[in-house]
Amino acid sequence: MLDTIRSWVNETNLHFATSRRPCTEFKELFAGYFPESFLARSYYVEVPEVPLPPQEYVSQAGLDDLFDRSVAGLTLDDTYYLTPSAANNLRIHFHELVHVAQWQQLGYRNFISRYLEEISIYGYDQMPLERMAYDLDARFVAGGPVVDVRQTVRKLLEDNATDVSLCRNDGLE
């Protein structure tokens, strides 16, 4: 199944390749959080409707509930997709870039496996990968101390931590 999902991710990203925009347009806004080199290799696409995996994959993975919701954004490797209503929301861009960092740190096979496992155990709202992204985007919006998101993601994944607030004791602030 992982190879099937990977093929769909690759096909989707290839289909939208000419519409991708580099995230370097956020370099000033996200300075300190993401290095420019990371933003240059991260992309987003504004789409009328976020591309979703075929229903057979969704059902097989037990993700029917997840995709029953209105999806404003979805990250597929180094590219994330946003609806027009989400495209002007800086917090959503930040959140999806956290997922890009997770994909890079874990690799596609580990990211997809972990995402599927976490959602089945915790549900979407409490799964650690999503909690990490929500905690980091909340920190950004609150104007808290700037942290290097890639280092924070790496540290949290290594520690298997689920709450960014745990970083305060690890010298990441």
The 8 nearest C-alpha neighbors of each residue, nearest first, counted from 0:
[[1, 3, 2, 4, 56, 5, 60, 59],
 [2, 0, 4, 3, 5, 108, 111, 112],
 [1, 3, 5, 4, 0, 6, 108, 7],
 [4, 2, 0, 6, 1, 5, 7, 56],
 [5, 3, 7, 1, 6, 2, 8, 0],
 [4, 6, 2, 8, 7, 3, 1, 9],
 [7, 5, 9, 3, 4, 8, 10, 2],
 [6, 8, 4, 10, 5, 9, 11, 3],
 [9, 7, 5, 11, 6, 10, 75, 12],
 [10, 8, 6, 12, 11, 7, 13, 5],
 [11, 9, 13, 7, 8, 12, 14, 6],
 [12, 10, 14, 8, 13, 9, 7, 15],
 [13, 11, 9, 15, 14, 10, 16, 8],
 [12, 14, 16, 10, 11, 15, 9, 17],
 [13, 15, 11, 12, 16, 10, 17, 9],
 [14, 16, 12, 18, 13, 17, 11, 19],
 [17, 15, 13, 19, 18, 14, 12, 11],
 [16, 18, 15, 19, 14, 13, 20, 44],
 [19, 17, 15, 16, 44, 20, 45, 43],
 [20, 18, 44, 16, 43, 17, 42, 15],
 [19, 21, 42, 43, 44, 22, 18, 41],
 [22, 20, 42, 23, 39, 41, 19, 43],
 [21, 23, 38, 24, 42, 41, 25, 39],
 [24, 22, 38, 26, 25, 39, 21, 35],
 [23, 25, 22, 26, 21, 27, 38, 28],
 [26, 24, 23, 28, 27, 22, 29, 38],
 [27, 25, 23, 29, 30, 28, 24, 35],
 [28, 26, 30, 29, 25, 24, 23, 31],
 [27, 29, 25, 26, 30, 24, 89, 32],
 [28, 30, 26, 32, 27, 25, 33, 31],
 [31, 29, 27, 32, 26, 28, 33, 34],
 [30, 32, 33, 147, 145, 29, 146, 34],
 [31, 33, 147, 148, 29, 30, 146, 145],
 [34, 32, 31, 29, 30, 147, 148, 37],
 [35, 33, 37, 36, 38, 31, 32, 30],
 [34, 36, 38, 37, 26, 39, 23, 33],
 [35, 37, 39, 34, 38, 40, 33, 23],
 [38, 36, 40, 34, 39, 35, 41, 33],
 [37, 39, 22, 23, 41, 35, 40, 36],
 [40, 38, 36, 23, 37, 41, 21, 35],
 [39, 41, 37, 38, 36, 42, 21, 77],
 [42, 40, 38, 77, 39, 22, 21, 78],
 [43, 41, 21, 78, 20, 22, 19, 77],
 [44, 42, 79, 78, 20, 19, 80, 21],
 [43, 45, 80, 19, 18, 46, 81, 20],
 [46, 44, 81, 82, 80, 83, 86, 43],
 [45, 47, 82, 48, 81, 49, 44, 80],
 [48, 46, 82, 83, 49, 45, 81, 84],
 [49, 47, 46, 82, 50, 81, 71, 70],
 [48, 50, 80, 46, 81, 82, 51, 72],
 [51, 49, 48, 52, 80, 11, 73, 46],
 [52, 50, 49, 53, 66, 54, 73, 57],
 [51, 53, 54, 56, 57, 50, 7, 4],
 [52, 54, 55, 56, 51, 57, 7, 58],
 [53, 55, 57, 56, 58, 52, 63, 51],
 [54, 56, 58, 57, 53, 59, 52, 60],
 [57, 55, 59, 54, 58, 53, 60, 52],
 [56, 58, 54, 62, 60, 55, 59, 63],
 [57, 59, 61, 55, 60, 56, 63, 62],
 [58, 60, 56, 61, 57, 55, 62, 54],
 [61, 59, 57, 58, 62, 56, 115, 63],
 [60, 62, 58, 59, 63, 57, 119, 64],
 [63, 61, 57, 65, 64, 60, 58, 66],
 [62, 64, 65, 66, 58, 61, 57, 67],
 [65, 63, 67, 62, 66, 68, 61, 123],
 [66, 64, 62, 63, 67, 68, 123, 70],
 [65, 67, 68, 63, 64, 62, 70, 69],
 [66, 68, 64, 65, 63, 69, 70, 62],
 [69, 67, 66, 70, 65, 64, 63, 71],
 [68, 70, 71, 67, 66, 65, 72, 49],
 [69, 71, 72, 68, 49, 66, 73, 82],
 [72, 70, 82, 81, 85, 69, 49, 73],
 [73, 71, 81, 80, 70, 49, 82, 79],
 [72, 74, 80, 79, 75, 49, 81, 71],
 [75, 73, 79, 78, 95, 76, 80, 98],
 [74, 76, 78, 79, 8, 77, 73, 12],
 [75, 77, 78, 102, 99, 74, 107, 103],
 [78, 76, 41, 99, 75, 42, 79, 40],
 [79, 77, 42, 43, 75, 76, 74, 41],
 [78, 80, 74, 43, 73, 75, 44, 42],
 [79, 81, 44, 73, 72, 43, 49, 45],
 [82, 80, 72, 45, 86, 71, 85, 46],
 [81, 83, 46, 85, 84, 71, 47, 45],
 [84, 82, 86, 85, 45, 47, 81, 46],
 [85, 83, 82, 86, 87, 71, 88, 81],
 [86, 84, 82, 88, 83, 87, 81, 71],
 [85, 87, 83, 88, 81, 84, 82, 45],
 [88, 86, 85, 89, 84, 83, 92, 91],
 [87, 89, 85, 90, 91, 86, 92, 84],
 [90, 88, 92, 91, 87, 93, 86, 85],
 [89, 91, 93, 92, 88, 136, 94, 140],
 [90, 92, 94, 93, 89, 88, 95, 85],
 [93, 91, 89, 95, 90, 94, 96, 88],
 [92, 94, 90, 96, 91, 95, 136, 89],
 [95, 93, 91, 97, 132, 136, 96, 92],
 [94, 96, 98, 92, 97, 93, 74, 91],
 [95, 97, 99, 93, 98, 94, 92, 100],
 [98, 96, 100, 94, 95, 99, 132, 101],
 [97, 99, 101, 95, 96, 100, 102, 74],
 [98, 100, 96, 102, 101, 97, 77, 76],
 [99, 101, 97, 103, 98, 102, 149, 104],
 [102, 100, 98, 104, 103, 99, 105, 97],
 [103, 101, 99, 106, 105, 100, 104, 76],
 [104, 102, 100, 106, 101, 105, 99, 76],
 [103, 105, 101, 102, 106, 100, 153, 152],
 [104, 106, 110, 102, 109, 103, 101, 107],
 [107, 105, 102, 103, 109, 108, 110, 104],
 [106, 108, 110, 109, 111, 102, 105, 76],
 [109, 107, 111, 110, 106, 112, 1, 105],
 [110, 108, 112, 105, 111, 107, 106, 113],
 [111, 109, 107, 113, 105, 112, 108, 102],
 [110, 112, 114, 108, 113, 109, 107, 115],
 [113, 111, 109, 115, 114, 110, 108, 116],
 [112, 114, 116, 110, 115, 111, 109, 117],
 [115, 113, 111, 117, 116, 112, 110, 118],
 [116, 114, 112, 118, 113, 117, 111, 119],
 [115, 117, 113, 119, 114, 118, 112, 120],
 [118, 116, 120, 114, 126, 119, 115, 121],
 [117, 119, 122, 115, 121, 123, 120, 116],
 [118, 120, 116, 117, 122, 121, 115, 61],
 [119, 121, 117, 118, 122, 116, 126, 115],
 [122, 120, 126, 118, 125, 117, 119, 123],
 [123, 121, 118, 124, 125, 119, 126, 120],
 [122, 124, 118, 126, 125, 121, 65, 129],
 [123, 125, 122, 126, 129, 130, 121, 118],
 [126, 124, 121, 123, 122, 130, 127, 129],
 [125, 127, 121, 117, 123, 129, 128, 118],
 [128, 126, 161, 130, 129, 131, 125, 117],
 [129, 127, 131, 130, 126, 132, 114, 161],
 [128, 130, 132, 131, 127, 126, 133, 124],
 [131, 129, 127, 133, 132, 128, 134, 126],
 [130, 132, 134, 128, 129, 133, 127, 163],
 [133, 131, 129, 135, 94, 130, 134, 97],
 [132, 134, 130, 136, 135, 131, 137, 129],
 [135, 133, 137, 131, 132, 136, 130, 163],
 [134, 136, 138, 132, 137, 133, 131, 139],
 [135, 137, 139, 133, 138, 94, 134, 93],
 [138, 136, 140, 134, 139, 135, 133, 141],
 [137, 139, 135, 141, 136, 143, 140, 134],
 [140, 138, 136, 142, 137, 141, 143, 135],
 [139, 141, 137, 142, 138, 136, 90, 143],
 [142, 140, 138, 139, 143, 137, 136, 144],
 [143, 141, 139, 140, 138, 144, 145, 137],
 [144, 142, 138, 141, 139, 145, 140, 137],
 [143, 145, 146, 172, 142, 138, 139, 141],
 [144, 146, 32, 31, 143, 147, 172, 139],
 [147, 145, 32, 148, 172, 144, 31, 171],
 [146, 148, 32, 150, 149, 31, 33, 151],
 [149, 147, 151, 32, 150, 146, 152, 33],
 [148, 150, 152, 151, 147, 100, 153, 33],
 [151, 149, 153, 147, 152, 148, 154, 146],
 [150, 152, 148, 154, 153, 149, 155, 147],
 [151, 153, 149, 155, 150, 154, 148, 156],
 [154, 152, 150, 156, 151, 155, 157, 149],
 [155, 153, 157, 151, 156, 152, 158, 150],
 [156, 154, 160, 158, 152, 157, 153, 159],
 [155, 157, 159, 153, 158, 154, 152, 160],
 [156, 158, 154, 159, 155, 153, 160, 152],
 [159, 157, 155, 160, 156, 154, 153, 161],
 [158, 160, 156, 157, 155, 161, 154, 127],
 [161, 159, 155, 158, 162, 156, 165, 127],
 [160, 162, 127, 131, 130, 159, 163, 155],
 [161, 163, 164, 165, 160, 131, 130, 134],
 [162, 164, 165, 166, 134, 131, 161, 135],
 [163, 165, 166, 162, 167, 134, 168, 161],
 [166, 164, 163, 167, 162, 168, 169, 160],
 [167, 165, 169, 164, 168, 163, 171, 170],
 [168, 166, 165, 169, 164, 172, 170, 171],
 [167, 169, 166, 170, 165, 171, 164, 172],
 [170, 168, 166, 167, 171, 165, 172, 154],
 [171, 169, 172, 168, 167, 166, 165, 146],
 [170, 172, 169, 166, 167, 146, 151, 168],
 [171, 170, 167, 146, 144, 166, 145, 169]]
